[in-house]
């Protein structure tokens, strides 16, 4: 079975080479949708003989991710972000899984060592985003666990693992609605899990984290606007005080974020701040 690896990118010269190097042994084709990069991104993509589609860079980046999916040629597609890396163990698992029959896939899923942990986190995803995939049918997509790199350390606690993302899908069985920053892929059929994790070089520096976080907060503020969240004293108290305090204590204590050291504390603190910052931007219509 052949595999397409697809990415949507914009100014990713610092990430793209390592990402593509991590999949070169398993990719039968690489498809890159570039949103108008003005650095060496396209040059790096060409060095890996990628098929390149040049376009603009929309605010909801999932639009370009969907374009990349549509350009894939083969039955199985591995959709990645440029700051993700496929480990050798995950590469072997992907090659094994895409060669399995439907019956073999079902048996494989039933015997996953971390199945209980994965299903708990899938439940959290579905509580946030709605049902993922169908209850019945063939396994047409797979979550891949991620280990996130934050300020020099791969985080293990604070709710950061397994940080599931649907990455391995069958062609024409999954797509991005491209309406929401939080959205998962919409999948026809069931969604399973792979056992081995990928590496996510999310925030190697604090400046990169703040830049990415600010864009994320802008999108949350836009979501508040689109859903017409009431601008009243009750919601002010909820978003400015209650939500951030609740989130910080949840991640630091219940999810043991403190065990990740100072990086875990910083991550939980700024993660909690997204609630008041997004609500203030929503109220003012400008960046907080």
N, C-alpha and C positions, 0 to 999 in steps of 0.2 A: 504494500500500500504506500502511495506517495503522499508527501506532506508539503503544504504551502505554509510559509511563515509570512505574516503580514503585519505591517506597522504603519501608523500615522505619526508623522514627526514634524517638528518645527524647531530649527536651531538646536540640534542635538549632537553637535560635533564631539562633545565631551563624553557622550554616552553610547552613541550608535555603534561605534566600532567594537566595543566590548560585548554589546548585546548580540550583534551579528556573528561575532566570533564564537559565541556560546552555542549557536544553533547551526553552524556551518556543516556539522557532520550529519545532521538529521533533516535539513531543509532541501527539498527537491526544487523549490523555487522560493525566491524572496520578493515580496511585493511591498514597495514603499510609496505611500501617499505623502508628499511633501507640501506643507502649507506655505511655501514661499520663503524658505530659509535663506538667510544672507550670510551664512557661515560655511563651513566645509561639509555640512550634512550630506548634500547630494553627491559630492565627490567621494565621500566614504561609502555611501550606498552603491555607487557605481563600481567601487573596488571589490565589492562582493557580488558583482554581476546581478544586482537587483533590478527588477522591473520597476521603473519610477514613473509615478503619475504626479504631475505638478498642478497645484490648485491654490486656493486662498486659505486663510487660517481663521475659521469661524470661532466665535466665543465658546460654543459647545463643541468640544473637540471630537465628540463621538460621531459627528457628521463625517469627518474624514476617516475615522475608524471604520464606519460602515462602507465607505467607498473602497477601502482596502479589502474588506471582506468580499465585496462584489467582484473584485478583480482576480481573486484567487482561482487557480485552475483545477486544483485537486480536491478529492472528496474530504480529506481531513485538513483542517486549518488551525494553525497555532497563531493566535492573535496576541501580540506583545506590545508593551510600551518600551521606549528606548532605554529606560533606566532599570529594566528587568534583565536578569541573567538566568539562563537555564543551566543547572548543575549537571555534571555527568550522570549522576544517579537518576535525575529526572529525565534526561535525554533517553536513557535506556528504557525507562518506564513508558515514555511516550511511544517509542518505536515498538515496544511490546504490545501496548494497548491498541494502537491503530491496526494491528494485524489480527486482533481477536474477532471471533464471531460474536453475535448478540448473546448467545448462551454463555460463552466464555467471559464476556464483559460482566454479565449479571453475577456470575460466580466470583469474579475478581472483586467486585464491589462488596459482596457479602462478607468477604474475608479480609477487608482492609483493617490493619492493626489499629489505626486511629479513628475508626469509623464513628464511635460515640462522640469524640471531641468534634469531629467535622460536622456531624449532624446538629450538635448544639449551636455551633456558629452559623450553620445554614439557617436554623430557626431564627436567629437574630437578624440575619440578612433579610429574611422574608417578612419579619415583623416591621422592618424599616422600609423595604422596597416592594413588598407584595410577593405573591407566590413566584417561585423560580421554576420554570418548566412545568411539565405535566406530571400527574401522579402515576400515570401508566404510559406504556409505549417503550420504544427502544431508547437506549442511552445514546443521546446525540450530542451531548456537551459535558464538559468536566470542569469543576472548580480545581484550581491549583493553589495550594497553600503558599503564602509568601512570608519570608523573613525580611523585615524592614531595617535598613541601615540608617541610623540617626546619630549624627555628630560623633562618628567614630566607633559606633557599636551597633551590632544587630540586636534589636530589641526582642525579648522573649515573653515579656509580661505586659501588664496594663491593657490587656485585651488586644494587643497588636498581632498575636498569632492565634489562628492560622491566616487571618486577613485574606479571606478567600476571594479569588477573582476567576470568573469564567474565562478560560483562555484556549482550551482545546475544544473545537466544535466541528461538526459535519457541515459541509457546504449546503447552503439553502435551508438549514435547520435552525439557524440562530441569526439574529440581527440586532443592531442598536436602534431603539426608537429615537434617540438623539433629541430628547426633550428635557432631560434632567441631569444634573451633575452627579446624582447618586445612583442613576439607573443601572441595573444589571442588563445583560443581554436578554432579549425575549427569545425563548427556546421552544421549539416544537419537539415534544418528546421529553424524556427524563434527563435530569442533570445529575451526574455522579461526581466522584472525587478521584484525584490522583493522590497517591500517598506521599511522594517526595515533593519537597518545596523548591520554589525558585527564590532567587535573591532579588531584592528590590532596593536599589540604591536611591532611596527616596530623598534623603536630606543629608548629604555628606558635610555640608557647611550650614551654618545658621542663616546666612544671607539667602541661600537657595531655599531653605525652609520657609523663611518669611515671605519670599517672593511667591512661591507656590501657594502658601497659606493665604496670602492676600487675594490671589485670583479665586481660590476656593471660597473665601468669604464673600467675594463679589457675587459669585454664582448662588450662594445660599441666600443672600439679600434679594437677588432677583427672584428666587423661588418664593420667598416670603411675599414679594410683591405680586407674583402671578397667582398665588393662592389666597391673596387678599387677607392676610393675617391682620387682625384688628390692632389699631394703634391706640391702646388704652392703658390706664395705670396697671391693670392686672397683668397684661402681657409684658409691660415694662419690667415689673418686678420679677416675672418668670424668667425672661431672657437675660436681664442684667444681673440678677442675683441667684435665683434658685437653680436654673439649669447649669450654670458653670460650677457652682459649689457641688451640686449633685454629681456632675460628671467627673470632677477632680477627685472627689472622695471615692467614687465607684472604681475609677481606674487605678488609683494609688493603693487603696486598701483591699477592696474585694478582689480586684484582678491583679493585685500584687505588683503594681508598676514600680513600687519603691525598690524591688529587688533588681531592677535594671540600673540602680544607682542614680547619679545626678541626671543622666540622660533621660531616665524614665520619669523623673519628677518634672523636668523641663517640658518633656513631650506632653505629659498629662495637663500641665498648667496651660500651655498655649493651645492645646486641643480644647480645653474648657472655655478659653476666651473666644472661641469662634461664635458662641451664642450671643454675648453682648455686642461684639464687634459687627456681626451681621445685622443684628436688630437696629443698631445705631445707624448703619449705612442705609438700611431700609427706611428709617424714620427721616433721615436727612436727604437721602437720594444722592449722597456723596460718600467717598471713602472715609472711614473712621480712623 
